[in-house]
Every structure is written in structure tokens, then in C-alpha cells.
Amino acid sequence: MTLSAVLLGTAPANAAPQEEPGPATGSVKITPSKVHAGGQINIRVDSCDGDKGIARSDAFISSVALKSAADETLTGDASIRAAIDPGRYTVLVDCYDKTGNLKRSIAEGRFVVIPGGGGESHHPPVRPTAPVKAGGGGTAGSGGSGDSTTLPLTLAGAAALGLAGAAVLRRRAAARPGSHS
């Protein structure tokens, strides 16, 4: 056997393409494992030998960039689509190795979208977008009309009535015989 035949015989085994998806060898930890549509999950994987990766699922709004965590894992948070049917969904993780090459489907995990809560309305949860009316000494809103000018106007009206009453009393006192004002 010639040297070139030996080299040719071993070349195909060393030239396997890295971008082809293979069977997932690692596992993905997903917290929580059950979530309502429109919710969020945390993804953690320890199967990557590089410092970044990508998690993808049909349930996600978009792919999630995974970054190094202090415990030598890769982690990231994924937002679940609001308009998704309840059921079991798969997360596949692609990892970048230390030289920057992407290795596809290195790890795999599953989670469940459960019915109810945010899932039935197909809308994400409502979060406050403005400050809450609060304070002390009567500065908070009344809660009824939501008009923050009600208290100052009431006080101004009471003061005007008090001044008018004082003026009337003063006039009466000045109109009495023997009064010296």
C-alpha cells in the first residue's frame, strides 16, 4: 500500500463538516419547566466548550444569545410567544467553540407551555408603565376621579369662604354704633 493511498483513506474521516446538525449530546436545564404563553424561561447549558451559544425553539419570540455565567455554564432568558398553543416544546442549543466555529445542536432540552393564565388571552402580562400615585399628607390621588387638582381647589374654596365670612363680620362690627374701627 502506498503512502498516498493511506493518506487518501484517512482524509474523509478527518474532513467531516462541523455545521451539520448531529444528535444532541448535552442537556439543557430550563427553569421553570412549565410556563404560560407570553412568559419567560431561563436556559442553562454546560455542554459548550466555548463562551457563547444560541438557544432556539419554535416557542421563542426569537433565538436567545447564551453568555458565560460564573458557574462555567452558558445562560440566557427566552420570551415565549404569546400566541402559542399549550404543549411540549424542544430547545436546541448551538455552541461556538474556542476558535469561533459554530457547532449545531450540541444540547437539547424540553419545557411545557401550560394553558390558562396568559395563555388563554394570547397577550403578554400587563406591566406598569407609569409611576404609582403615592405620597403622604394628602398628596396621593383620591382614587375616585383620578384628578390631582381636587384637593387644592377644595382648600382654595374653603379659604375664600373664610375670608368672605371674616369680611362680613368686620362690616357688621363696623356698622354697630359705638364701634371704632
Backbone hydrogen bonds in HBPLUS format (Angstrom, degrees):
<---DONOR---> <-ACCEPTOR-->    atom                        ^
c    i                          cat <-CA-CA->   ^        H-A-AA   ^      H-
h    n   atom  resd res      DA  || num        DHA   H-A  angle D-A-AA Bond
n    s   type  num  typ     dist DA aas  dist angle  dist       angle   num
A0006-VAL N   A0002-THR O   3.19 MM   4  6.52 154.7  2.26 147.0 153.6     1
A0007-LEU N   A0003-LEU O   3.01 MM   4  6.27 161.9  2.05 149.9 154.7     2
A0008-LEU N   A0004-SER O   2.82 MM   4  5.96 156.5  1.88 145.3 152.3     3
A0009-GLY N   A0005-ALA O   2.89 MM   4  5.93 146.6  2.00 139.5 148.6     4
A0010-THR N   A0006-VAL O   3.18 MM   4  6.43 136.7  2.37 141.5 151.5     5
A0011-ALA N   A0007-LEU O   3.04 MM   4  6.09 132.1  2.28 142.0 154.2     6
A0014-ASN N   A0011-ALA O   3.14 MM   3  5.37 129.5  2.41 105.6 118.1     7
A0015-ALA N   A0011-ALA O   3.16 MM   4  6.24 128.2  2.45 148.7 162.9     8
A0025-THR N   A0106-ILE O   2.89 MM  81  5.83 136.6  2.08 137.8 142.0     9
A0026-GLY N   A0106-ILE O   2.92 MM  80  6.05 163.5  1.95 147.5 150.2    10
A0108-GLU N   A0026-GLY O   3.18 MM  82  6.45 153.4  2.26 132.5 131.7    11
A0029-LYS N   A0044-ARG O   2.83 MM  15  5.13 171.8  1.83 164.8 162.4    12
A0044-ARG N   A0029-LYS O   2.94 MM  15  5.13 144.4  2.07 147.9 157.0    13
A0031-THR N   A0042-ASN O   3.00 MM  11  5.15 159.3  2.05 144.1 150.8    14
A0042-ASN N   A0031-THR O   2.72 MM  11  5.15 161.8  1.75 149.7 155.9    15
A0112-VAL N   A0033-SER O   2.84 MM  79  6.21 162.6  1.87 155.9 161.7    16
A0035-VAL N   A0112-VAL O   2.88 MM  77  6.35 156.6  1.94 161.1 169.0    17
A0114-ILE N   A0035-VAL O   2.85 MM  79  5.83 151.9  1.92 134.6 144.2    18
A0039-GLY N   A0036-HIS O   3.04 MM   3  5.50 148.3  2.14 138.5 138.7    19
A0080-ILE N   A0039-GLY O   2.85 MM  41  5.44 178.5  1.85 160.2 160.8    20
A0041-ILE N   A0078-ALA O   2.98 MM  37  5.39 155.0  2.04 149.9 158.0    21
A0078-ALA N   A0041-ILE O   2.87 MM  37  5.39 160.2  1.91 154.0 160.7    22
A0043-ILE N   A0076-GLY O   2.79 MM  33  5.39 168.1  1.80 170.2 174.2    23
A0076-GLY N   A0043-ILE O   3.08 MM  33  5.39 142.8  2.23 144.6 150.9    24
A0045-VAL N   A0074-LEU O   2.93 MM  29  5.33 157.6  1.99 151.6 158.6    25
A0074-LEU N   A0045-VAL O   2.86 MM  29  5.33 165.3  1.88 156.6 161.4    26
A0096-TYR N   A0052-LYS O   3.09 MM  44  5.86 170.7  2.10 155.8 153.6    27
A0053-GLY N   A0066-LEU O   3.10 MM  13  4.82 152.0  2.18 128.9 130.7    28
A0066-LEU N   A0053-GLY O   2.80 MM  13  4.82 178.0  1.80 135.2 134.5    29
A0054-ILE N   A0094-ASP O   2.79 MM  40  5.16 155.7  1.84 151.3 157.3    30
A0094-ASP N   A0054-ILE O   2.80 MM  40  5.16 163.9  1.82 157.4 161.2    31
A0055-ALA N   A0064-VAL O   2.86 MM   9  5.08 161.3  1.90 146.5 152.7    32
A0064-VAL N   A0055-ALA O   2.89 MM   9  5.08 168.7  1.90 151.8 155.7    33
A0056-ARG N   A0092-LEU O   2.90 MM  36  5.44 155.3  1.96 153.5 161.7    34
A0092-LEU N   A0056-ARG O   2.95 MM  36  5.44 166.6  1.97 159.6 161.7    35
A0060-PHE N   A0057-SER O   3.24 MM   3  5.43 153.5  2.32 104.6 111.6    36
A0081-ARG N   A0059-ALA O   2.88 MM  22  5.92 170.6  1.89 172.2 171.9    37
A0061-ILE N   A0079-SER O   2.99 MM  18  5.90 152.3  2.07 161.2 161.5    38
A0067-LYS N   A0075-THR O   2.99 MM   8  5.49 164.5  2.01 146.2 143.3    39
A0075-THR N   A0067-LYS O   2.86 MM   8  5.49 157.4  1.91 147.0 150.9    40
A0069-ALA N   A0073-THR O   2.84 MM   4  5.45 146.2  1.95 162.1 159.4    41
A0072-GLU N   A0069-ALA O   3.18 MM   3  5.62 143.7  2.31 124.2 122.6    42
A0087-GLY N   A0113-VAL O   2.94 MM  26  5.27 147.9  2.04 133.4 141.9    43
A0113-VAL N   A0087-GLY O   2.81 MM  26  5.27 166.0  1.83 160.9 160.5    44
A0089-TYR N   A0111-PHE O   2.88 MM  22  5.58 170.3  1.89 167.5 170.1    45
A0111-PHE N   A0089-TYR O   3.05 MM  22  5.58 152.5  2.12 152.2 160.5    46
A0091-VAL N   A0109-GLY O   2.75 MM  18  5.10 163.7  1.77 148.0 148.6    47
A0109-GLY N   A0091-VAL O   2.94 MM  18  5.10 152.5  2.01 144.5 151.3    48
A0093-VAL N   A0107-ALA O   2.90 MM  14  5.11 159.1  1.94 151.9 150.2    49
A0106-ILE N   A0093-VAL O   2.80 MM  13  5.79 134.8  2.00 160.6 172.7    50
A0107-ALA N   A0093-VAL O   3.45 MM  14  5.11 161.0  2.49 130.5 135.1    51
A0095-CYS N   A0103-LYS O   2.88 MM   8  5.24 149.8  1.98 156.3 155.9    52
A0103-LYS N   A0095-CYS O   2.65 MM   8  5.24 168.7  1.67 161.4 165.5    53
A0097-ASP N   A0101-ASN O   2.87 MM   4  5.51 159.3  1.92 151.1 154.7    54
A0100-GLY N   A0097-ASP O   2.99 MM   3  5.32 163.7  2.02 114.0 119.0    55
A0119-GLY N   A0116-GLY O   2.94 MM   3  5.22 146.3  2.05 139.1 132.6    56
A0153-LEU N   A0149-THR O   3.19 MM   4  6.22 160.4  2.23 150.4 156.0    57
A0154-THR N   A0150-THR O   3.05 MM   4  6.20 153.4  2.12 149.4 157.0    58
A0155-LEU N   A0151-LEU O   3.03 MM   4  6.26 162.9  2.06 157.6 161.7    59
A0156-ALA N   A0152-PRO O   2.96 MM   4  6.12 156.6  2.01 146.3 152.8    60
A0157-GLY N   A0153-LEU O   2.95 MM   4  6.11 155.7  2.01 145.4 151.7    61
A0158-ALA N   A0154-THR O   2.99 MM   4  6.25 157.3  2.04 148.3 154.3    62
A0159-ALA N   A0155-LEU O   2.98 MM   4  6.19 156.9  2.04 147.7 153.8    63
A0160-ALA N   A0156-ALA O   2.99 MM   4  6.22 155.9  2.05 145.7 152.1    64
A0161-LEU N   A0157-GLY O   3.00 MM   4  6.25 158.6  2.04 149.7 155.1    65
A0162-GLY N   A0158-ALA O   2.96 MM   4  6.16 153.2  2.03 145.3 152.9    66
A0163-LEU N   A0159-ALA O   2.95 MM   4  6.22 158.0  2.00 151.1 156.3    67
A0164-ALA N   A0160-ALA O   2.97 MM   4  6.17 159.2  2.01 148.6 154.4    68
A0165-GLY N   A0161-LEU O   2.92 MM   4  6.08 158.5  1.97 147.2 153.1    69
A0166-ALA N   A0162-GLY O   2.96 MM   4  6.18 155.0  2.03 145.7 152.5    70
A0167-ALA N   A0163-LEU O   2.95 MM   4  6.19 152.4  2.03 145.8 153.3    71
A0168-VAL N   A0164-ALA O   3.01 MM   4  6.29 154.2  2.08 148.3 154.8    72
A0169-LEU N   A0165-GLY O   3.03 MM   4  6.30 165.5  2.05 152.1 155.4    73
A0170-ARG N   A0166-ALA O   2.97 MM   4  6.13 152.0  2.05 144.3 152.2    74
A0171-ARG N   A0167-ALA O   2.99 MM   4  6.21 157.4  2.04 147.7 153.1    75
A0172-ARG N   A0168-VAL O   2.99 MM   4  6.26 162.0  2.03 153.8 158.6    76
A0173-ALA N   A0169-LEU O   2.96 MM   4  6.17 158.0  2.01 144.9 151.1    77
A0174-ALA N   A0170-ARG O   2.91 MM   4  6.15 148.7  2.01 143.9 153.0    78
A0175-ALA N   A0171-ARG O   2.89 MM   4  6.09 138.8  2.06 145.5 156.8    79
A0179-SER N   A0176-ARG O   3.31 MM   3  5.76 146.6  2.43 137.3 133.0    80
